[in-house]
Amino acid sequence: MAKGQERSSNQLLVPQANQALDQLKFEMATQLGIQIPQDGYMGFIASRDNGAIGGHITRHLVQIAEQQLAGGTTFPQA
């Protein structure tokens, strides 16, 4: 989303994770073949496509958590 356009009331527990989450969003969109505008504003993307991106992000994060729990590995803390 373009700067100044953020309307979410969600608070990140680790504010520095915002850039990583944005990068993940762009990676998932690319995998799905969804073109995100250069300015980052996603307001003109169909709700279905935005939902698909969010669903893929969630699946990816759950997979990372499952691997972490299964392998007993820890990720660096920010």
N, C-alpha and C positions, 0 to 999 in steps of 0.2 A: 504494500500500500504506500502511496506517496506520502512524503512527510507532511504533517499537518492535517492528514485525512484520517488518522487513527481515531476510531470511535469506541473501541472495545473498553469495557470496564475491567477486563481481566488484568490481574497483576502478576507479572512473572516473579517467581521465587528467586531466580537468578537473572537480574536485568541484563547481564552481559550475554545471555543466551539468545537475545533478540536477533542478532545478526546470524547466528547459526540456524535459528528457526526460519528466517527469511531465505537462507541459502537452501535449506531442505525443501521449502515450498517451491522454489524455482526448479530444483532437481526433480521433484515429483511431477510438476507440471510438464517438464520436458519429457519425462518417461511416458506420460500419458498423451503426449503430442499436443498439449495445450500451449498456445502462444501467449505469454504474458507481455503486455505493453512495456516499452522501454522506460516509461515514467514510473512503473510499478503499481499504478492504479488498477485495481482489479474489479472496479465497479461495473464495468461493461462486459465482464465475463459471465456466462450463463450460470445460474445457481447450481445446476447439475454439475457443471465442470468444477466450480469451487468446492462443491461437496465431494467430488471424486478426489480432488487434491487433498482435502482434509482427511478423507478416509484412508488414503495411501500413507499420509504422514502418520496417522494413528497406528496403522498396521506396522509401519517401519519402527516406530518408537516402542511398540509392544514387543516386536521381535528382538530389538536391542536389549530390552529389560529381561526377556526370557533367556537370552544368551548369557547375560550377566549373572542371572540367578543360577543357571545350569552349570556354568563354568566357574562360578565363584570369583570371577574377575571383577575388578573395580575400575571405574573410569576416573580420570583426574577430576578433582573438584575445582571449580572456577573461583 
